[in-house]
Amino acid sequence: MILLMITFILGTSIGIGGTFIFHKVTAKETLSYGDERQFKEEMSRDWEDGYVLGFKPLNLPIDEGLQEFIYCLSYGYNIDYAFVLALIDQESSFDANSISNTGDYGLFQINKVNHESLMKTLGLNDISDPYENTRGGLFMLRKLFEKYESPNKVLMAYNMGERGASVLWDKDVNNTPYSLSIMEKAKEYKEMLEGKEGN
């Protein structure tokens, strides 16, 4: 039992003094959408090379460096990378310059009402910058996964806001066409990542 507990502790990601130590994901692990940690601030971005962590670039309309950045942040926050790609695809079709008529910006389509709090919490200066937008979007996702275990509920809250989503949850509606579409796309990206050895 003690050996099992030590193996579990050593096999998980550990945050120590602001530096993040990554665990190596094995092929046997299931999709990860979060864990028991609570992030009050952004995870450390002092990570190893993404390729060491298992990153493989895909033929996407964003450059390899940005893909690797998204992968490393997803890995550090323990959010499935295929899920993140699916959300970006749904939100912006990987268009970093996308601005909606409702004031949603960039890859993650972060609404302007969230800009100020993300700037304060993460020290962001330009939410339209794809790297800063990624930092904001993944932090928001991580915080939602700390509240809701279901990926569908996280997606509903991300899309509609927690208040809007809770109205549907009160009616026992726990997914929407938006959330189901992203979960379906996530499966497709997972297959692409498993079958790819580069571009």
N, C-alpha and C positions, 0 to 999 in steps of 0.2 A: 504493500500500500504506500509506504514512504517512498519507495523507488518510483512508483507511478506518479506520485505528486511532484517529485523532483523533475521527472521527465516532462510533465505538463508545464511546470514553471519555466524550465529551460527552453521548452519548445514554443513558448508564446512570445509575443512582442512585449518588451518592457520599456517603460519610460523612466529614465533616471536623470534627475537634475537637469532637465531641459534637453538632454541628448536622447535621440531615439535609436534604440537598437532593434533592427529588423530581424524577424525570424524567417527562415527559408521555408517557403510553401512547398509542400510535397504534392505529388500527383494524387495521393489518396485523400487530401483534404477536400471538404465540400466547399461550395460557394460561401464566401464570407461577406456579411453585410454589416458587421459591427461586432462589438464585444462589450465587456463590462466597464471599460475605462470611461472617464468623464473628462473631456477637454474643456478647460476654461480659457485656454489660449491656443494659438496655432501650434501644431506639432513642429518639432525641429526640422529644418530643411537641410541639415548636415548629414545627408545620406550617402551611401555608397553609390557607385555606378549602377544605373538601372539594369544593365545587362547582367550584372552579378546577381541581382534580385529576380531575374527571370524575364525581363522585358524583351518583347519581340515587336518590332515596328510592323504596322499594317499599311496597306495602300489606302491612306485616308487623305482628305484635302487639308490636312495640317502637317507641318513638318515633323521630322523624327524627333527633334529636340523637345518640342512641345508634347508629343506623345509620351516620351520618356518621363517628362516632368509630371504629367497627369498620372502615369503609371506609378511613379514613386510616391506621390501624395496619396493615391488610392491605397497602395500597399501599406503605407504608414498609418492611415486611418482605418485600415482593415475593412475596406469597402471593395467589393468585387469590381475589378477593372472593366470587365465586359459590361457590367451594369452601368458603370460611369460612362463608357463610350456610347451605350444605348441612350442614356439620358441626354448627352450632348447632341447626338444625332437627332433625337426627337425635338429638342429645344431650338437648336440653331443650324442643323445640318452642317456642323463644323465650321460655320461662318463666324470668325472671331469679331467681325465688324457689324454683326447683326444688331439692330436696335428696333424693337417692336413699337407699334403705335401706343402701347400701354406703358412704355418706359422700361422695358426689359433689355438688358445689355449683354452682348458678348456670347461666348460659347455656352455658358450656363444660363443665359437669359436672366440675370439677376435684376430684380426690380429695383427701381430707384429708391423705394422706401427702405431698402436694406443697405444702401450704400454707406450712410453715415455710421451705422453700428459696425459694419465690417471694416471701415476705415479706422475706427477707434480700437476695435478688438485686435485686428491683424496688422494695423499700420499700413494699409493700402493707400496708394495715392491716386491711382487711375483704374477704376473698375472696368474700363474698356480695354485695357491691356490684357492680352490673352493669358499671360502668366498670373497676373493679379486676379483676373476673373476666375481662373482655375482655383487659386487659393481660396477665394471667397466661396465659390460654389461647393467645393469639397468640404470646407469647414461647415457650411450650412447643412449639407447632407449628413455629415458626421453627427452634428448636434441633433438632427431629427432621428438618426438611428439610436441615439442615446435615450430617446423618449419612446420610440415605437419599434417593436421587433420586426413587424411585417414590412417587407420591401414595398408592398402595394400601399400601405398606409403612409410610409415615408414619401412615396411618389405623390400621393394625393395631397399631403401637407405641403410638399415642395411646389406643386402646381397651383393649388387653390388657397394656400395659407392654412395654418392649423385651424383657425376658426371656421373657415369654409368647409374644410374636410370633416370637422367634427359634426357639422350638421348632417352630413351623409352617414357618418359612423353611427349617429344616434338613430338612424333609420335602418341600421344593419347593412349599409352599403359599404363594402370594404375594398372595392376596386372600381376603377372607371376605365373607359376606353383609353385614356391617356396612360394610366398605370399598366394596363394589360399590353398595350402596344410596346412600351419600354421593356417589359419583362420578356416579350417575344423577341424583340431586337437583341436583348442581352443574351438569349440562347444562341442567336445567329453569330454574335461577336465571339461568344465562347467557342463555338465551333471553328470560327476563323482563326482564333488564337491557338487552339489546340492543333490545327492543321498547318500552321505557318511556321516556317523557319526563316523569317525575315520578310522582305517586301515581295 
